[in-house]
Amino acid sequence: MKTRTKIPMRQCTGCREMKSKKEMIRVLRTSENKIILDATGKKNGRGAYLCFSEECLEKAIKNHGLERSLKMAVPDEVYQNLKKEFESIEKQ
């Protein structure tokens, strides 16, 4: 009997759509309360997922989706760093 491999699904904090884990990027809160991008998706910490578009990042900022998912207030400088990193990802 064949079994299908399970595809892990995650919800984008910006557009609120369910997509496969590989189609998204993880924003991570570490144990030291630093917020970083996790390209591998395997680092330790509390994570929130975003699509690879700046539009979803803007929506997550507007509706405080990242703050809710990470369970902490996110400073403006972190949002600016995330925007810069998303711009560099889109250029590639």
Backbone as CSV, one residue per row, in Angstrom:
resi,resn,N_x,N_y,N_z,CA_x,CA_y,CA_z,C_x,C_y,C_z
1,MET,0.836,-1.182,0.000,0.000,0.000,0.000,0.882,1.247,0.000
2,LYS,0.636,2.156,-0.932,1.437,3.368,-1.039,0.970,4.406,-0.025
3,THR,1.941,5.091,0.530,1.609,6.209,1.410,2.132,7.483,0.776
4,ARG,1.383,8.513,0.875,1.795,9.798,0.323,2.655,10.522,1.348
5,THR,3.648,11.241,0.842,4.471,12.021,1.753,3.716,13.283,2.133
6,LYS,3.765,13.598,3.381,3.058,14.764,3.889,3.846,16.029,3.564
7,ILE,3.168,17.015,3.021,3.792,18.302,2.717,3.434,19.261,3.855
8,PRO,4.450,19.746,4.590,4.146,20.660,5.693,3.586,21.980,5.167
9,MET,2.451,22.391,5.703,1.793,23.624,5.302,1.902,24.646,6.424
10,ARG,2.106,25.900,6.050,2.194,26.989,7.004,1.350,28.150,6.496
11,GLN,0.923,29.017,7.433,0.096,30.163,7.067,0.943,31.430,7.060
12,CYS,0.842,32.193,5.997,1.557,33.460,5.884,0.926,34.466,6.841
13,THR,1.757,35.182,7.603,1.223,36.164,8.547,0.756,37.427,7.847
14,GLY,1.124,37.592,6.573,0.691,38.765,5.817,-0.623,38.533,5.102
15,CYS,-0.630,37.611,4.141,-1.826,37.380,3.329,-2.746,36.308,3.915
16,ARG,-2.292,35.596,4.938,-3.068,34.578,5.663,-3.403,33.366,4.789
17,GLU,-2.633,33.117,3.726,-2.852,31.947,2.875,-1.996,30.787,3.346
18,MET,-2.535,29.586,3.194,-1.784,28.380,3.524,-0.962,27.978,2.303
19,LYS,0.338,27.807,2.512,1.232,27.385,1.448,2.208,26.376,2.014
20,SER,2.919,25.690,1.122,3.897,24.728,1.610,5.064,25.477,2.253
21,LYS,5.698,24.808,3.174,6.774,25.413,3.959,7.927,25.890,3.075
22,LYS,8.178,25.197,1.967,9.288,25.550,1.087,9.018,26.805,0.270
23,GLU,7.762,27.210,0.148,7.408,28.408,-0.614,7.470,29.665,0.236
24,MET,7.860,29.530,1.497,7.829,30.660,2.410,9.172,30.827,3.099
25,ILE,9.339,31.976,3.745,10.546,32.238,4.520,10.134,32.424,5.976
26,ARG,10.988,31.976,6.868,10.675,31.994,8.292,11.343,33.179,8.960
27,VAL,10.569,33.929,9.726,11.089,34.997,10.575,11.137,34.409,11.970
28,LEU,12.279,34.519,12.613,12.542,33.772,13.833,12.831,34.685,15.007
29,ARG,12.256,34.370,16.168,12.622,35.022,17.426,13.484,34.039,18.203
30,THR,14.727,34.417,18.449,15.646,33.532,19.155,15.398,33.621,20.663
31,SER,16.103,32.780,21.408,15.951,32.786,22.861,16.496,34.074,23.478
32,GLU,17.355,34.793,22.739,17.865,36.085,23.213,16.964,37.245,22.776
33,ASN,15.776,36.940,22.265,14.792,37.913,21.787,15.311,38.756,20.621
34,LYS,16.139,38.165,19.767,16.553,38.799,18.522,15.661,38.258,17.418
35,ILE,15.361,39.101,16.434,14.507,38.680,15.328,15.366,38.616,14.071
36,ILE,15.417,37.434,13.453,16.244,37.209,12.278,15.455,36.436,11.226
37,LEU,15.979,36.414,9.996,15.405,35.574,8.948,16.076,34.220,8.996
38,ASP,15.283,33.169,8.895,15.797,31.804,8.920,15.527,31.167,7.562
39,ALA,16.529,31.165,6.711,16.362,30.614,5.361,16.229,29.095,5.384
40,THR,16.870,28.432,6.354,16.814,26.976,6.413,15.503,26.477,7.004
41,GLY,14.907,27.251,7.891,13.668,26.844,8.543,13.874,25.843,9.658
42,LYS,15.116,25.699,10.135,15.412,24.679,11.131,16.065,25.216,12.397
43,LYS,16.270,26.513,12.483,16.901,27.069,13.678,15.930,27.036,14.842
44,ASN,16.477,27.025,16.058,15.651,26.990,17.258,15.046,28.352,17.532
45,GLY,13.799,28.361,17.952,13.120,29.595,18.315,11.698,29.593,17.806
46,ARG,10.982,30.649,18.163,9.593,30.806,17.732,9.587,31.439,16.354
47,GLY,8.849,30.855,15.439,8.880,31.331,14.067,7.540,31.790,13.543
48,ALA,7.614,32.658,12.549,6.446,33.110,11.798,6.830,33.023,10.330
49,TYR,5.882,32.733,9.472,6.181,32.517,8.059,5.609,33.630,7.205
50,LEU,6.367,33.997,6.166,5.955,35.016,5.203,6.219,34.502,3.791
51,CYS,5.373,34.914,2.849,5.630,34.624,1.448,6.866,35.405,1.008
52,PHE,7.413,35.066,-0.138,8.617,35.733,-0.639,8.299,37.064,-1.317
53,SER,7.257,37.766,-0.898,6.921,39.042,-1.529,6.916,40.156,-0.486
54,GLU,7.284,41.348,-0.943,7.284,42.500,-0.040,5.859,42.896,0.334
55,GLU,4.895,42.584,-0.525,3.502,42.909,-0.229,3.043,42.210,1.050
56,CYS,3.426,40.946,1.198,3.044,40.198,2.392,3.723,40.766,3.632
57,LEU,4.964,41.216,3.482,5.654,41.845,4.604,4.943,43.127,5.010
58,GLU,4.524,43.919,4.024,3.787,45.158,4.320,2.466,44.856,5.032
59,LYS,1.762,43.824,4.578,0.501,43.444,5.228,0.744,42.980,6.657
60,ALA,1.827,42.219,6.870,2.151,41.729,8.214,2.495,42.884,9.141
61,ILE,3.139,43.911,8.614,3.459,45.090,9.429,2.175,45.835,9.766
62,LYS,1.313,45.983,8.777,0.076,46.759,8.964,-0.871,46.088,9.957
63,ASN,-1.042,44.761,9.850,-2.004,44.089,10.729,-1.345,43.479,11.978
64,HIS,-0.062,43.818,12.217,0.693,43.346,13.393,0.752,41.824,13.460
65,GLY,0.794,41.175,12.305,0.831,39.717,12.245,2.106,39.137,12.825
66,LEU,3.247,39.771,12.546,4.506,39.272,13.094,4.546,39.416,14.605
67,GLU,4.034,40.525,15.116,4.022,40.733,16.571,3.166,39.681,17.257
68,ARG,2.032,39.351,16.656,1.153,38.329,17.224,1.809,36.957,17.190
69,SER,2.413,36.623,16.054,3.007,35.298,15.902,4.248,35.110,16.768
70,LEU,5.056,36.151,16.871,6.284,36.053,17.652,6.072,36.354,19.133
71,LYS,4.878,36.811,19.479,4.496,37.109,20.861,5.438,38.107,21.528
72,MET,5.784,39.152,20.766,6.578,40.245,21.315,6.447,41.449,20.402
73,ALA,6.724,42.632,20.937,6.696,43.838,20.122,7.918,43.842,19.208
74,VAL,7.689,44.191,17.957,8.769,44.203,16.973,9.158,45.658,16.712
75,PRO,10.420,46.048,16.989,10.852,47.431,16.760,10.887,47.782,15.268
76,ASP,10.786,49.073,14.964,10.791,49.541,13.579,12.088,49.197,12.866
77,GLU,13.213,49.224,13.569,14.495,48.923,12.923,14.541,47.477,12.419
78,VAL,13.854,46.578,13.106,13.793,45.180,12.654,12.998,45.101,11.358
79,TYR,11.895,45.836,11.281,11.105,45.860,10.046,11.926,46.407,8.882
80,GLN,12.737,47.435,9.143,13.577,48.003,8.086,14.619,46.995,7.625
81,ASN,15.207,46.261,8.567,16.179,45.227,8.204,15.524,44.119,7.384
82,LEU,14.309,43.735,7.765,13.584,42.705,7.023,13.288,43.178,5.600
83,LYS,12.921,44.450,5.442,12.646,44.990,4.103,13.896,44.932,3.239
84,LYS,15.047,45.288,3.816,16.306,45.243,3.061,16.635,43.821,2.643
85,GLU,16.436,42.868,3.537,16.728,41.480,3.214,15.769,40.929,2.171
86,PHE,14.496,41.340,2.224,13.532,40.911,1.216,13.897,41.495,-0.149
87,GLU,14.375,42.745,-0.179,14.785,43.359,-1.439,15.963,42.588,-2.043
88,SER,16.901,42.177,-1.202,18.047,41.432,-1.719,17.627,40.045,-2.213
89,ILE,16.631,39.449,-1.574,16.129,38.138,-2.013,15.419,38.270,-3.353
90,GLU,14.616,39.317,-3.528,13.881,39.496,-4.774,14.800,39.785,-5.944
91,LYS,15.962,40.416,-5.697,16.905,40.717,-6.777,17.565,39.447,-7.312
92,GLN,17.665,38.423,-6.477,18.346,37.189,-6.887,17.520,36.339,-7.787
